Amino acid sequence: MTMKKANTEKLVVAMGYFDSVHMAHREIISKTIETARELNGTPTVCTFSNNPYKVFNVDKKPLFPFNYRKRIIKEIGIENFILYKFNKRFANMSAEDFFKTLIEKHNIIAFVAGYDYTFGKDKRGNFRKLSELSSEYGIKCIMIDKMCIDNVKIGTTAIEKYLSDGNVETANKMLGRPYSVTGKVSHGRNVGERLGFPTANIKIPKKLYMPKFGVYATETVIDDKTYRSITNVGAQPTFNENKLKIETYIFDFDKNCYNSDMEVKFLKYLREIKVFENSEALKKQIAEDVIKTKEYFND
């Protein structure tokens, strides 16, 4: 069966939410690029530009904002996107109607999706359904099998669990890169500076998932340059400060970076947040944290 397309550019399309662009997502994207090369098509990602859970009033914060996920996908090698905003009308669209809408607008020659891909109202469409519908139109359909690390399925749910436990190293294995938080550097209370460890504070992205509170060995990227650092996620109970903060002490850095974009990459969980008797006790602990972090980088 054939039909006239609104767009004649031949597309090989990766299907999915790609909510964390983890290793299994990367496999889908890599296979899309490979297939596009074989079929002389354009590798493309079809995804949502917003958080679908909001439509169902589910309080599930994404790990990363859309612009960050889009950047990672581009770094892997795909520049072309088919973007949908997930809303109630979209949520009520049947699997068949979504498929027809997609292929009527785009000249799709192949789909690539994970074995557990679902689409359409109440997730009634799955990979088998996608394959059946595609075959009617002579569209190739490629499935990517489940991928595991330590017998645990690679997925955003597992990554979030590892992050909530402070197991950032395993989370990073599943992501295929360090978990990170990006934001503008904002003014803090200058507590770190008074202790001899001036910190840069990131404006908290309130709509995003946060890892376990505590102190981490990190890398910080400012103006495309990477520095070793140590980062505190959480409050400052020693100073009766209960507001959630992400503050980073950057080694060998003395520039004014207020209002600059900063990315903090989390590498290892060092310890939980503690209440100290006084500022001197806290200063001593920070010095010990810095030593542990430098030992981590030198291992």
RODREN-362011 format. One record per residue: residue number from 1; x, y, z of N, C-alpha, C in turn. Coordinates in steps of 0.02 Angstrom, whole numbers, plus 32768, in hexadecimal, padded with zeros to 4 digits. Each point is the difference from the previous one (the first is absolute). Layout:
BEGIN
REC seq   nx   ny   nz  cax  cay  caz   cx   cy   cz
REC NUM    X    Y    Z    X    Y    Z    X    Y    Z
...
This chain:
BEGIN
REC seq   nx   ny   nz  cax  cay  caz   cx   cy   cz
REC   1 802A 7FC5 8000 7FD6 803B 8000 802C 803E 8000
REC   2 7FF1 8030 7FD6 8027 803E 7FFE 7FD2 803C 8003
REC   3 801C 8039 8013 7FDA 803E 8002 8030 8039 7FF4
REC   4 7FE4 8037 7FE8 8028 803B 7FF3 8013 8021 8043
REC   5 8040 8011 8008 8019 801D 803E 8003 804C 7FFB
REC   6 7FF4 8020 8039 8007 8048 8002 8049 8014 7FFA
REC   7 802C 7FD4 8017 8048 800D 7FFE 8022 7FC5 7FDE
REC   8 8026 800C 7FCD 801E 7FC9 7FDA 8043 7FE8 801B
REC   9 801C 8023 8031 8040 7FEB 801D 7FF7 7FBD 8022
REC  10 802B 7FCF 7FEF 7FFB 7FBD 801C 801C 8000 8047
REC  11 7FD7 7FE8 802F 8014 8002 8046 8004 7FB9 801E
REC  12 8034 7FF6 8028 8005 7FC5 802C 7FF6 801B 8046
REC  13 7FCA 7FE9 8021 7FE9 8021 803D 8008 7FD5 803F
REC  14 8023 801B 8032 8005 7FE2 8042 7FC4 8016 8028
REC  15 7FDB 7FD0 801D 7FC3 8010 8025 800C 7FF9 804B
REC  16 7FE8 8031 8027 8005 7FFA 8048 8000 8043 8024
REC  17 7FF9 7FFD 8041 8002 803C 802A 8048 8017 800B
REC  18 802F 7FD0 8004 8047 8010 800A 8009 802F 803C
REC  19 7FDF 7FED 8037 7FFD 802C 803A 8043 8009 8024
REC  20 802F 7FD2 7FF6 8042 800A 801E 8039 7FF3 7FCF
REC  21 7FEF 7FEC 7FC2 8032 7FF0 7FCD 8036 7FD3 801D
REC  22 7FE9 7FC8 801F 802E 7FD0 801E 801D 7FD1 7FCB
REC  23 8025 7FCD 8015 8023 7FD5 7FD1 7FD2 7FDA 7FD0
REC  24 7FC5 7FEB 8017 7FD1 7FDF 7FD4 7FE4 8032 7FCD
REC  25 7FF2 803D 8016 7FEB 8034 7FD2 8036 800E 7FCC
REC  26 803E 8001 8017 8038 800C 7FD3 8005 7FC9 7FCB
REC  27 7FF1 7FC3 8014 8001 7FC8 7FD0 7FCB 800A 7FCB
REC  28 7FC5 8017 8014 7FCB 800F 7FD0 8016 8037 7FD0
REC  29 801E 8034 801B 8016 8038 7FD7 8039 7FEB 7FD1
REC  30 802F 7FD9 8019 8038 7FE9 7FD6 7FE7 7FD3 7FC7
REC  31 7FCF 7FD5 8010 7FE4 7FD4 7FCC 7FDA 8029 7FCC
REC  32 7FE1 8036 8015 7FDD 802C 7FD2 8030 8021 7FD0
REC  33 8039 8017 801A 8034 801F 7FD6 801C 7FCD 7FCE
REC  34 800D 7FC3 8019 801B 7FCB 7FD5 7FCF 7FEE 7FC9
REC  35 7FC0 7FF8 8012 7FCD 7FEE 7FCE 7FF5 8037 7FCD
REC  36 8002 803E 8017 7FF8 8039 7FD2 8039 8001 7FCD
REC  37 803B 7FEF 8017 8039 7FFD 7FD3 7FF7 7FC9 7FCC
REC  38 7FE7 7FC7 8015 7FF5 7FC8 7FD3 7FC9 800E 7FCD
REC  39 7FCB 8024 8015 7FC6 800C 7FD5 8001 8045 7FDF
REC  40 8036 8025 800B 8006 8043 7FE3 7FC7 802D 8018
REC  41 7FF3 7FFD 8041 7FCC 802A 801D 801D 802F 8034
REC  42 7FD5 8028 801E 8014 802F 8033 7FEF 7FE5 8045
REC  43 8031 7FF6 802C 7FF2 7FE8 8044 7FD9 8035 8026
REC  44 7FCB 7FEA 8021 7FD1 802E 8021 7FE9 7FE3 8042
REC  45 7FF3 802C 8030 7FE3 7FEA 8040 7FBA 801E 8006
REC  46 7FD0 7FD5 800F 7FBB 8015 800D 7FF4 7FFB 804B
REC  47 7FF1 8038 8020 7FFA 8000 8049 7FD3 8039 8017
REC  48 7FF9 8006 8042 7FD8 8035 801E 802D 8038 8019
REC  49 7FE8 803E 7FFB 8027 8039 8017 7FEC 8016 8046
REC  50 7FD2 7FDC 801F 7FEA 8012 8043 7FFC 7FC1 802B
REC  51 7FE9 8007 803D 7FFA 7FC8 802F 7FBA 7FE1 7FFB
REC  52 7FF9 7FC4 7FE3 7FBE 7FE1 7FF7 7FDC 7FF1 8041
REC  53 8025 7FF5 8036 7FE0 7FEE 803F 7FD4 8038 801B
REC  54 800E 803E 7FED 7FD7 8038 8018 7FB8 7FFB 7FE8
REC  55 7FF7 7FE4 7FC4 7FBD 7FF9 7FE4 7FD5 7FD3 802C
REC  56 8020 7FD0 8020 7FDC 7FD1 802B 8005 8013 804A
REC  57 8017 803F 800D 8007 8019 8045 802B 7FD3 802B
REC  58 8033 7FE2 7FE3 802F 7FD5 8024 803D 802B 8012
REC  59 8011 8001 803F 8038 8029 8017 8042 7FDA 7FF5
REC  60 8014 7FFC 7FC2 803F 7FDF 7FEE 802C 8032 7FDB
REC  61 8035 8015 8022 802D 8031 7FE2 8032 7FDE 7FD2
REC  62 800C 801D 7FC6 8031 7FE3 7FD2 8047 8009 801A
REC  63 802D 7FD3 7FEB 8046 8006 8012 8021 803C 7FE0
REC  64 7FED 800D 7FC1 8020 8035 7FDA 7FCC 8028 7FD9
REC  65 800C 8041 7FF6 7FD3 8028 7FD7 8006 7FED 7FB7
REC  66 7FCE 8011 7FD9 7FFF 7FED 7FB9 803D 801A 7FDA
REC  67 8012 803F 800B 8039 801D 7FDB 8040 7FDA 800C
REC  68 8009 7FE7 803E 803B 7FD8 800F 7FFE 7FBE 7FDB
REC  69 7FC6 7FDE 8001 7FF9 7FC0 7FDD 800B 8009 7FB5
REC  70 7FE6 8036 7FE6 8009 800E 7FB9 804A 800A 7FEF
REC  71 8023 8022 802D 8048 800B 7FF6 8026 7FBE 7FFF
REC  72 7FF1 7FD3 802E 8021 7FBF 8003 7FF2 7FD8 7FC1
REC  73 7FC2 8001 7FE9 7FEE 7FDB 7FC3 8027 801C 7FC4
REC  74 8007 8041 7FFD 8026 801F 7FCA 8049 7FEC 8004
REC  75 801B 7FFD 803D 8046 7FEC 8009 800B 7FB8 7FE8
REC  76 7FCE 7FD5 8008 8005 7FBB 7FE8 8000 7FFE 7FB4
REC  77 7FDC 802F 7FE1 8003 8002 7FB7 7FBF 800C 7FDB
REC  78 7FCA 8012 8022 7FC1 800E 7FDF 7FED 8049 8008
REC  79 7FF4 8021 7FC8 7FEF 8047 7FFF 7FB6 800C 7FF2
REC  80 7FDF 7FCE 7FE2 7FBB 8008 7FE9 7FCF 7FE5 8034
REC  81 7FCB 8027 800F 7FD0 7FEC 8033 7FB8 8008 7FE7
REC  82 7FD5 7FD1 8014 7FB8 8008 7FFB 7FE7 8007 8047
REC  83 7FE8 803B 8011 7FEE 800F 8045 7FB4 8006 8009
REC  84 7FE8 7FE2 8035 7FBA 8006 8013 7FFC 801A 8047
REC  85 7FCE 8029 800D 7FF0 8014 8044 7FCA 7FD2 801A
REC  86 800F 7FDC 8036 7FD1 7FD1 801A 7FC9 8025 8026
REC  87 7FC2 7FFA 7FE8 7FC7 801F 8021 7FC6 7FCE 8002
REC  88 7FC7 8015 8019 7FC7 7FD2 8008 7FE8 7FE5 7FBD
REC  89 8000 802B 7FCD 7FEA 7FE9 7FBE 8030 7FCA 7FE5
REC  90 8040 800C 800A 8031 7FCF 7FEA 7FFA 7FBF 8028
REC  91 7FF3 8007 8041 7FFA 7FC5 802B 7FC5 7FD4 7FED
REC  92 7FCD 801F 7FE3 7FC4 7FDA 7FED 8001 7FE7 7FB8
REC  93 8037 800B 7FDD 8006 7FE9 7FBB 8011 7FB5 7FFF
REC  94 7FDC 7FDB 7FD8 800D 7FB8 7FFC 8044 7FF3 7FE0
REC  95 8019 7FC4 800A 8041 7FEE 7FE3 7FFD 8005 7FB4
REC  96 7FC8 7FE9 7FE3 7FF8 8002 7FB7 7FFE 8048 7FE6
REC  97 7FDC 802B 8023 7FFA 8046 7FE9 8044 8024 8006
REC  98 8025 7FF2 8036 8041 801F 8007 802E 7FEA 7FC8
REC  99 7FFF 7FBF 7FF1 802B 7FE6 7FCB 7FEF 8020 7FBD
REC 100 7FBF 8005 7FF0 7FEB 801D 7FC0 8012 804A 7FFC
REC 101 7FF7 8023 8037 8013 8048 8001 804A 8009 7FF2
REC 102 8028 7FD4 801C 8048 8003 7FF8 8016 7FF2 7FB9
REC 103 7FE6 7FCB 7FE2 8018 7FED 7FBD 7FE0 802A 7FC8
REC 104 7FC7 801E 800F 7FE2 802C 7FCD 8028 8041 7FFA
REC 105 801D 8016 8036 8025 803E 7FFF 8049 7FF7 7FEC
REC 106 801C 7FC5 800E 8048 7FF5 7FF5 800B 7FC3 7FD4
REC 107 8035 8003 7FD8 8012 7FC8 7FD4 802E 7FD1 8026
REC 108 7FE2 7FD8 802A 8028 7FD4 802C 800D 7FBD 7FDC
REC 109 8040 7FED 7FFE 8012 7FC1 7FDF 8013 7FCA 8032
REC 110 800C 8015 803F 8010 7FCE 8034 7FF4 801E 8045
REC 111 7FEC 7FD3 802E 7FFA 8012 8047 8032 7FD7 8028
REC 112 801A 801E 8035 802A 7FDC 8030 7FE3 800F 8045
REC 113 7FF5 7FCB 8027 7FE3 800A 8043 8016 7FC8 802F
REC 114 7FF9 800C 8040 8010 7FCE 8032 7FCB 7FCA 8004
REC 115 8012 7FC7 801A 7FD2 7FC7 8005 7FC2 8011 802A
REC 116 8006 8031 802E 7FC9 8011 802C 7FDF 8042 7FEC
REC 117 800A 8016 7FC3 7FE3 803F 7FE8 7FB3 7FFA 7FFF
REC 118 7FDF 8034 8019 7FB7 8002 7FFD 7FE9 8044 7FE4
REC 119 7FC5 8000 7FE3 7FE5 803E 7FE4 7FB4 7FFB 7FFB
REC 120 7FE1 803A 7FF9 7FB7 8001 7FFB 7FDD 8000 8043
REC 121 7FBF 800A 7FFF 7FD7 8004 803C 8008 7FC2 802C
REC 122 800B 800C 8041 8009 7FCB 8031 8039 7FD0 7FEF
REC 123 802F 801A 7FD8 803B 7FD8 7FEC 7FEC 7FBE 7FDE
REC 124 7FCA 8003 7FD9 7FE9 7FC2 7FE0 802B 7FEC 7FC5
REC 125 8025 8030 7FE5 802F 7FEF 7FCB 8043 7FEB 801D
REC 126 801E 7FCC 7FE4 8042 7FEA 8016 802C 7FF4 7FC3
REC 127 803B 7FE4 8009 802C 7FF7 7FC7 7FE0 7FD2 7FCC
REC 128 7FDF 7FCC 8016 7FE0 7FD2 7FD1 7FCC 8025 7FD6
REC 129 7FDA 802B 801F 7FCD 8027 7FDC 8022 8030 7FCE
REC 130 8036 8020 8016 8025 802C 7FD4 801A 7FDA 7FC3
REC 131 8019 7FC4 800C 801A 7FD6 7FC9 7FC9 7FEC 7FD0
REC 132 7FC6 7FED 801B 7FC7 7FEC 7FD6 7FE8 803A 7FD5
REC 133 7FF8 803A 801D 7FE9 803B 7FDB 8034 8014 7FCB
REC 134 8040 7FFD 8013 8035 8013 7FD1 8002 7FD2 7FC3
REC 135 7FF6 7FC0 800B 8004 7FCF 7FC9 7FCB 800E 7FCB
REC 136 7FC7 801D 8013 7FCB 8010 7FD0 8016 8036 7FCF
REC 137 8031 8028 8015 8017 8037 7FD7 8047 7FF6 7FE6
REC 138 801A 7FC5 8008 8043 7FF1 7FE8 8036 8024 8027
REC 139 7FF3 800E 8040 8030 8023 802A 8026 7FCD 802A
REC 140 8041 8005 8000 8029 7FD3 8028 7FF8 8011 804A
REC 141 8002 7FCD 802B 7FF8 800A 8048 8035 7FD7 8025
REC 142 802A 8023 8026 8038 7FDF 8022 7FF8 8006 804C
REC 143 8006 7FC8 8023 7FF9 7FFE 8049 8043 7FFC 8023
REC 144 8008 8026 8036 803C 7FFC 802A 7FED 7FDA 803F
REC 145 8024 7FCB 800F 7FF2 7FD5 8039 8011 8021 8042
REC 146 7FE8 7FE1 8036 800E 8019 8044 804B 7FFE 800D
REC 147 8019 8032 8022 8046 8004 8014 8004 8004 804C
REC 148 8031 7FDE 801D 8007 7FFD 8049 8047 8010 8016
REC 149 8006 8017 803D 8040 8007 8023 7FF8 7FDE 8044
REC 150 802B 7FD0 800F 7FFA 7FD9 803E 7FBB 7FE2 8008
REC 151 7FE6 7FE5 7FC8 7FBF 7FDF 7FFE 7FC5 802F 800F
REC 152 800B 8041 7FFE 7FCB 8030 8009 7FF3 8023 7FBD
REC 153 7FC1 8003 7FED 7FEE 801F 7FC0 8014 804A 8000
REC 154 8022 8014 7FCB 8012 8047 7FF9 7FC0 8027 7FF2
REC 155 7FF2 8030 802B 7FC4 8028 7FF9 8001 803B 802F
REC 156 7FD7 8031 7FF3 7FFF 803C 802A 7FEA 7FF1 8047
REC 157 7FD2 7FD0 8009 7FEA 7FEE 8043 803A 7FE6 8029
REC 158 8029 7FD4 7FE3 803A 7FE5 8023 8033 8037 800F
REC 159 800A 802D 7FD0 8030 8036 8008 7FEB 802D 803A
REC 160 7FBF 8010 8003 7FE7 802A 8037 8009 7FDD 8044
REC 161 7FF6 7FBF 8001 8009 7FDA 803F 8049 8003 8016
REC 162 802E 7FF6 7FD1 8047 8003 8011 8012 8046 801A
REC 163 7FE6 8034 7FE0 800F 8044 8015 7FE4 800F 8045
REC 164 7FC4 7FE7 800D 7FE1 800C 8042 8026 7FDB 8037
REC 165 8024 7FCA 7FEE 8029 7FDA 8030 8046 801B 8006
REC 166 8012 8031 7FD7 8044 801B 8000 8030 7FD7 7FD5
REC 167 7FE6 7FCE 7FDD 802A 7FD6 7FD5 8007 8020 7FBB
REC 168 8021 8039 7FFF 8005 8027 7FC3 802C 7FDD 7FCC
REC 169 802E 7FD6 8017 802D 7FDF 7FD1 7FDB 7FCE 7FD3
REC 170 7FD2 7FD9 801D 7FD9 7FD2 7FD8 7FCE 8025 7FD4
REC 171 7FE3 8035 801C 7FD3 802A 7FD7 8025 801A 7FC3
REC 172 803E 8015 8009 8028 801A 7FC9 800F 7FCA 7FCB
REC 173 800A 7FC2 8017 800B 7FC9 7FD1 7FC3 7FF7 7FD3
REC 174 7FC5 8005 801F 7FC2 7FF8 7FD8 7FF5 803C 7FD2
REC 175 8013 803B 8016 7FF8 803B 7FD6 8034 8002 7FC7
REC 176 803A 7FE1 800C 8035 8004 7FCF 8026 8042 8003
REC 177 7FF4 8025 8036 8020 8041 800C 7FF0 8014 8048
REC 178 8022 8030 801C 7FF0 8014 8045 7FBC 8022 8005
REC 179 7FDA 7FEF 8033 7FC3 8024 8010 8014 8048 800F
REC 180 7FDA 8030 7FE8 8012 8046 800B 7FC4 802D 8009
REC 181 800D 8039 801D 7FCD 8035 8009 801D 8040 7FE2
REC 182 7FD7 8022 7FD9 8016 803D 7FDE 7FD5 803B 8015
REC 183 801F 8039 800A 7FDA 803B 8012 802B 803E 8002
REC 184 7FE1 8038 800F 8024 8040 8007 801F 8004 8046
REC 185 803B 801D 8003 8021 800C 8040 7FDE 803C 8022
REC 186 7FEB 7FF5 803F 7FDD 8035 8025 8026 8013 803F
REC 187 7FED 8038 801E 8020 8016 803E 7FE8 7FD6 803A
REC 188 802E 7FEE 802C 7FEE 7FDB 803C 800D 802C 803D
REC 189 8008 7FE0 803A 800B 8025 803E 804B 800A 800F
REC 190 802A 7FE9 7FD2 804A 8007 8006 801C 7FDD 803D
REC 191 7FDD 7FCC 8017 8019 7FDA 8039 8041 7FDD 7FEE
REC 192 8000 7FE1 7FC5 803C 7FDC 7FEA 803C 802D 7FFB
REC 193 7FF6 803C 7FE7 8037 802F 7FF8 801D 8013 8044
REC 194 7FD4 8009 8032 8018 8011 8043 8027 7FC7 8020
REC 195 7FF1 7FC3 7FEA 8023 7FC5 801B 8040 7FF1 7FD9
REC 196 800C 8026 7FCB 803B 7FF3 7FD7 7FF4 7FD3 7FC5
REC 197 7FBF 7FF0 7FF3 7FEE 7FD5 7FC8 7FC7 8021 7FD9
REC 198 8010 8034 7FD8 7FCB 8023 7FDB 7FDB 7FD2 7FD0
REC 199 7FBE 8003 8003 7FD7 7FD4 7FD7 7FD7 8026 7FCC
REC 200 7FF0 7FDD 7FCB 7FD2 8019 7FCD 7FBE 7FDB 800A
REC 201 7FCA 8026 8003 7FBE 7FE4 800C 7FD8 7FFF 7FBF
REC 202 7FE1 7FC7 7FF2 7FD5 7FFB 7FC5 7FB8 800E 8015
REC 203 7FDD 8027 7FD7 7FB9 8009 800B 7FDE 7FBC 7FF6
REC 204 7FDD 7FE9 8033 7FE3 7FBD 7FFE 7FCA 7FFB 7FCB
REC 205 8008 7FD0 7FD2 7FCA 7FF3 7FD0 7FC8 7FDA 8023
REC 206 7FCE 8023 801A 7FCD 7FE3 802C 7FD8 7FC8 7FDE
REC 207 7FFB 8001 7FBF 7FD7 7FCF 7FDE 8025 7FBF 7FF2
REC 208 803F 7FFB 8016 8028 7FC5 7FF0 800B 7FD5 803E
REC 209 800D 7FC0 7FF2 800F 7FCF 8033 8043 8011 8020
REC 210 8005 7FF9 8042 803E 800D 8023 801D 7FBF 801D
REC 211 8042 7FF9 8001 8020 7FC4 801C 7FFF 8001 804C
REC 212 801A 7FCC 8020 8004 7FFD 8049 8027 803C 801A
REC 213 7FE5 801F 8035 8023 8038 801E 8042 7FE8 801E
REC 214 8033 802A 7FF9 8041 7FEE 801B 8038 8024 7FDB
REC 215 803C 7FE8 800B 803C 801E 7FE3 801D 7FD0 7FCB
REC 216 8012 801C 7FC7 8017 7FD8 7FC7 8043 8019 7FE5
REC 217 8026 7FD1 7FE5 8039 8011 7FD5 7FE2 800F 7FBC
REC 218 8011 8038 7FE3 7FE1 8016 7FC2 8032 801D 7FCF
REC 219 7FE9 800C 7FC4 8022 8029 7FCF 7FD1 8038 7FED
REC 220 801B 803B 7FF8 7FD6 803A 7FF0 8017 801F 7FBF
REC 221 7FD0 800D 7FD4 800F 801D 7FBF 7FE7 8048 7FFD
REC 222 802E 802E 7FF4 7FF0 8046 7FF7 8025 8019 7FC2
REC 223 7FDC 8020 7FD3 801E 801A 7FC2 8026 7FCA 7FDB
REC 224 7FE2 7FC4 7FFD 801C 7FC7 7FDB 8041 7FE6 801E
REC 225 8012 8015 803B 803B 7FE6 8022 7FEB 7FD8 803D
REC 226 8020 7FC5 800A 7FEE 7FD4 8036 8031 8005 803A
REC 227 7FE4 8007 803D 8029 8005 803D 7FEB 7FC9 8031
REC 228 802F 7FE9 8027 7FF0 7FD2 8036 7FE0 8028 8039
REC 229 7FD2 7FDF 8023 7FD9 8025 8032 7FE1 7FD2 8033
REC 230 7FE2 801E 8033 7FDA 7FDC 8033 7FBE 8024 8008
REC 231 7FC9 7FDB 8005 7FBE 801E 7FFE 7FD4 7FE8 8039
REC 232 7FDD 8030 801F 7FD0 7FF1 8035 7FB9 8008 7FE3
REC 233 7FD8 7FCB 8006 7FB9 8003 7FEB 7FD5 7FFA 803E
REC 234 7FD7 8033 800D 7FD5 7FFE 803A 8000 8041 8027
REC 235 7FF4 7FFC 8041 7FFC 803B 802A 8042 800D 8024
REC 236 8000 8033 802A 8039 8010 802A 7FE9 8002 8049
REC 237 7FF4 7FC6 801E 7FE3 7FFD 8044 802C 8021 8035
REC 238 8042 8001 7FF4 802D 8020 8031 7FEF 804A 8009
REC 239 7FE6 801F 7FCB 7FF0 8047 8001 7FB4 800B 7FFE
REC 240 7FDA 7FCB 8012 7FB6 8004 8002 7FE3 8015 7FBC
REC 241 8021 7FEB 7FCC 7FEA 800E 7FBC 7FE1 7FC0 7FE3
REC 242 7FBE 8000 7FF8 7FDD 7FC3 7FEA 7FEF 8000 7FB6
REC 243 8011 8035 7FDD 7FF0 8004 7FB9 802E 7FD3 7FD7
REC 244 7FE3 7FDB 7FD1 8027 7FD4 7FD5 8031 8029 7FD6
REC 245 8040 7FEB 8001 8033 8022 7FD9 802E 7FCE 7FDE
REC 246 801D 8016 7FC9 8037 7FDC 7FE1 803A 8031 7FFD
REC 247 8032 7FF4 802B 8039 802E 8002 8041 7FD9 7FF6
REC 248 802B 801D 7FD8 803C 7FDE 7FE9 803F 8028 800E
REC 249 8030 7FDE 801F 8042 801C 8009 802C 7FE6 7FC8
REC 250 8017 802D 7FD5 8026 7FED 7FC4 804B 8008 800F
REC 251 8025 7FCB 7FF5 8048 8002 800D 8023 802D 7FCD
REC 252 8031 8026 8019 802B 8029 7FD4 7FD6 802E 7FD3
REC 253 7FD0 8022 801E 7FD3 802C 7FDA 7FF5 803F 8028
REC 254 800D 803A 7FE3 7FF8 803F 8024 7FDC 8035 7FD7
REC 255 7FD9 7FEB 7FCE 7FDD 8030 7FD6 7FBB 8010 801C
REC 256 7FE7 803A 7FED 7FBB 8012 8011 7FD2 7FE2 7FCA
REC 257 7FD7 7FD1 8015 7FD6 7FDD 7FCE 7FB6 8009 800C
REC 258 7FEC 8034 8026 7FBA 800C 800C 7FDA 800A 7FBF
REC 259 7FC5 7FE1 7FFC 7FD4 8001 7FC5 801B 7FD8 7FC5
REC 260 8038 7FDE 800A 801A 7FD4 7FCB 7FDA 7FBE 8001
REC 261 7FFF 7FDE 7FC7 7FE4 7FBC 7FFD 8034 7FD0 801D
REC 262 7FEA 7FD3 802B 802D 7FD1 801F 7FE1 7FBB 8001
REC 263 8027 7FCD 7FEF 7FEA 7FBB 8003 802A 7FDB 8034
REC 264 7FDF 7FDF 802E 8022 7FD9 8034 7FF4 7FB6 7FF2
REC 265 8037 7FDB 7FF6 7FFD 7FB9 7FF2 8011 7FD9 803F
REC 266 7FD2 7FD4 8014 8007 7FDB 803F 8024 7FBE 7FF4
REC 267 8037 7FF6 8026 802A 7FC5 7FF4 8000 7FCE 8039
REC 268 8000 8018 803E 8002 7FD2 8039 7FE0 8020 803D
REC 269 7FD7 7FDA 8023 7FE1 8017 803E 8032 7FF8 8039
REC 270 800D 8036 8025 8032 7FFF 8035 7FE2 7FF6 8046
REC 271 7FCC 8025 800F 7FE3 7FFC 8043 7FBD 8023 8003
REC 272 7FDB 7FF2 8036 7FC0 8021 800C 800C 8046 801D
REC 273 7FCC 8029 7FFE 8004 8043 801E 7FFD 7FF8 804C
REC 274 802B 8025 8023 8003 7FFB 8049 7FF5 8045 8020
REC 275 7FED 7FFE 803F 7FFC 803E 8027 8040 8005 802A
REC 276 8024 8037 7FF8 803F 8008 8024 7FF7 8032 803A
REC 277 802A 7FF8 8033 7FFB 8029 803C 800D 8049 7FF1
REC 278 802E 800D 7FD3 8011 8045 7FEF 8021 8002 7FBB
REC 279 800F 803C 7FEA 801B 8009 7FBD 8046 7FE1 7FF9
REC 280 8026 7FFF 8037 8043 7FE3 7FFD 7FFC 7FB4 7FF3
REC 281 7FD0 7FDF 8020 7FF7 7FB8 7FF5 7FEC 7FF2 7FB8
REC 282 7FD5 802C 7FE5 7FEB 7FF9 7FBA 803B 800B 7FD2
REC 283 8028 8033 800F 803B 800F 7FD7 8030 7FC4 7FFE
REC 284 8009 7FE0 8039 802C 7FC6 8004 7FE5 7FC7 7FD5
REC 285 7FBD 7FF6 8002 7FE1 7FCB 7FD9 8006 800D 7FB5
REC 286 7FF6 803E 7FEC 8006 8012 7FB9 8047 7FF2 7FE8
REC 287 8032 8012 8029 8046 7FF2 7FEE 800B 7FB6 7FF5
REC 288 7FE2 7FD6 802B 8005 7FB8 7FF9 7FDD 7FE8 7FC1
REC 289 7FC6 801E 7FF0 7FDB 7FEF 7FC3 8029 8010 7FC2
REC 290 8023 8038 8002 802A 8014 7FC8 8038 7FCE 7FF6
REC 291 801F 7FEA 8036 8036 7FCE 7FFC 7FE6 7FBF 7FE1
REC 292 7FC5 7FE9 8017 7FE2 7FC3 7FE5 7FF1 8007 7FB6
REC 293 7FE8 803B 7FED 7FF0 800B 7FB9 803F 8000 7FD5
REC 294 8034 801F 8017 803F 8000 7FDA 801D 7FBA 7FFC
REC 295 7FF8 7FD8 8035 8017 7FBA 7FFE 7FD8 7FD9 7FCD
REC 296 7FBF 800E 7FFC 7FD5 7FDF 7FCF 8018 800E 7FB9
REC 297 8011 803E 7FF2 8017 8012 7FBD 8045 7FE4 7FF1
REC 298 8028 7FF5 8034 8044 7FE8 7FF6 8006 7FB5 7FFF
REC 299 7FCA 7FDC 8011 8002 7FB6 7FFF 800A 7FE5 7FBA
